[in-house]
Amino acid sequence: MDREPLLNIGDYARAARGRLVKEVLDYYEGGALDEITLRENVAGWERLKLYYRVLAGVGPREMKTTLLGRPVSLPIAVAPTAFHKLACPDGEIAAAKAAKTAGALFILSSLSNTAMEAVFTQAGSPRWFQLYIYKDREVTRALVQRAEAAGAEAIVLTVDAPGLGTRERDARNRFSLPAGLAVENLAPLGKGTIPEVSGSGLAAYVRDNFKSDLSFDDLDWLCGCTSLPVVVKGICRGDDARRATEHGAKAIVVSNHGGRQLDTAPATCDVLPHVVAAAGDQCEIYVDGGIRRGSDVLKAIALGARAVLLGRPILWGLSVSGEQGAADVLKILGRELDEAMLLCGCTKLSDIGAWLFQCG
């Protein structure tokens, strides 16, 4: 009997749950503490209603845009998520190839299971590298220099993880990496092993290695040690967004780390308008968290985002059918965005605006 077709992101999520072992599934899907923010990220987009226009004479839709000056085929990017080889053997290379096929931005996590040099040779443009600030600044500097040499076109600094939010699923599972997998980008620097401890091995790794007293001085330092544009990811407030641009950020990602850090932080759709109002004329604004439909992408753009970042759905696609699964996830969201634009009366991305939330 033929299996039912996978028509949407929810289908891929359910299929992935049937393939992944519990420890990996919980790591990918889990959030902090009671997982309130995790749920609200999705529910927030669902609550937003679209007051569509009719008789708008909509022609073929155009979804191309630019991100930091680089052209992309759609305003949907592959977010930096860790440990792709837990989903499929080709890991981050499969995700990079899927993004290249879609003409989408690909962002590589510093906590990848594949070294950046191997991934970026398979990735298209644009390709960015995500970074954490380590206690040892020379470790951080070495990562930045390698990323530059490997062809990264921007550095994405994650600022919402000075420590790891408590993820009780991982603590119960004593999450660590299985034998044969490592944090490959950090392995040459002696930081490639996730320890096996009584709780979460990743939490122990972060506690031992990440700089916990992050400040805008660290952003200043990073901007001073790279010629690449710096994107700041993990912003939840308008005033922080504005200060980040004043300290050199060329773009901001409105993000709460997929609900994995501070539980009861607001949904990203609720934060986005405030960040856009505070800093939208100074830098590009992107958003992640809970994007599950093409209409969510349209809503994010209507609220002022230039693009969205896609995390868990890419992992679900990889888990189901590797590179093809990730490519299909991007294709589905692109198709749904095209449909949402047609039905809302928008021919191009610049037609999408806050009017969609207003009734006449």
NORSUL-V235276 format. One record per residue. RES is the residue in one small letter. D_CENTER is the distance of its C-alpha to the mean C-alpha in whole Angstrom. Layout:
# NORSUL-V235276
res: [RES:RES]
d_center: [D_CENTER:D_CENTER]
This chain:
# NORSUL-V235276
res: [m:d:r:e:p:l:l:n:i:g:d:y:a:r:a:a:r:g:r:l:v:k:e:v:l:d:y:y:e:g:g:a:l:d:e:i:t:l:r:e:n:v:a:g:w:e:r:l:k:l:y:y:r:v:l:a:g:v:g:p:r:e:m:k:t:t:l:l:g:r:p:v:s:l:p:i:a:v:a:p:t:a:f:h:k:l:a:c:p:d:g:e:i:a:a:a:k:a:a:k:t:a:g:a:l:f:i:l:s:s:l:s:n:t:a:m:e:a:v:f:t:q:a:g:s:p:r:w:f:q:l:y:i:y:k:d:r:e:v:t:r:a:l:v:q:r:a:e:a:a:g:a:e:a:i:v:l:t:v:d:a:p:g:l:g:t:r:e:r:d:a:r:n:r:f:s:l:p:a:g:l:a:v:e:n:l:a:p:l:g:k:g:t:i:p:e:v:s:g:s:g:l:a:a:y:v:r:d:n:f:k:s:d:l:s:f:d:d:l:d:w:l:c:g:c:t:s:l:p:v:v:v:k:g:i:c:r:g:d:d:a:r:r:a:t:e:h:g:a:k:a:i:v:v:s:n:h:g:g:r:q:l:d:t:a:p:a:t:c:d:v:l:p:h:v:v:a:a:a:g:d:q:c:e:i:y:v:d:g:g:i:r:r:g:s:d:v:l:k:a:i:a:l:g:a:r:a:v:l:l:g:r:p:i:l:w:g:l:s:v:s:g:e:q:g:a:a:d:v:l:k:i:l:g:r:e:l:d:e:a:m:l:l:c:g:c:t:k:l:s:d:i:g:a:w:l:f:q:c:g]
d_center: [36:33:30:29:26:22:22:19:16:18:20:18:17:20:21:19:20:24:23:21:23:23:21:18:18:18:16:13:14:15:15:17:21:22:18:19:16:14:17:17:13:14:18:17:16:19:22:21:24:25:28:28:31:33:36:33:34:31:31:28:25:23:19:19:18:17:14:16:19:18:18:16:17:15:13:10:7:6:3:5:7:10:14:13:17:17:16:19:21:19:16:14:16:16:12:13:16:15:13:16:18:16:16:12:11:9:8:10:9:13:13:14:17:18:19:17:20:20:17:17:21:19:16:17:17:15:13:11:12:10:13:14:18:20:24:25:24:26:23:20:23:23:19:19:22:21:18:20:23:21:20:16:16:14:13:10:12:10:13:13:14:18:18:17:17:20:18:22:21:20:23:25:24:25:21:22:21:24:27:26:22:21:18:20:19:20:23:26:25:26:23:22:23:22:25:27:28:29:26:22:22:19:20:23:21:19:22:24:22:20:21:22:23:21:22:22:24:22:20:23:24:21:21:25:24:22:23:19:17:15:12:12:9:10:13:15:18:20:22:19:17:21:22:19:20:23:22:21:17:17:14:12:9:10:8:10:8:8:12:12:14:17:18:19:17:17:15:12:15:17:16:15:19:20:17:18:22:22:20:19:22:22:18:15:13:10:8:6:8:10:10:13:15:16:18:15:13:17:17:14:16:19:18:17:14:14:11:8:4:5:5:8:10:10:11:14:15:15:17:19:20:18:17:19:17:14:16:17:14:13:17:17:15:16:20:19:18:21:23:22:23:26:27:26:28:26:26:24:21:23:25:22:23:24:27:25:25:29:32:34]
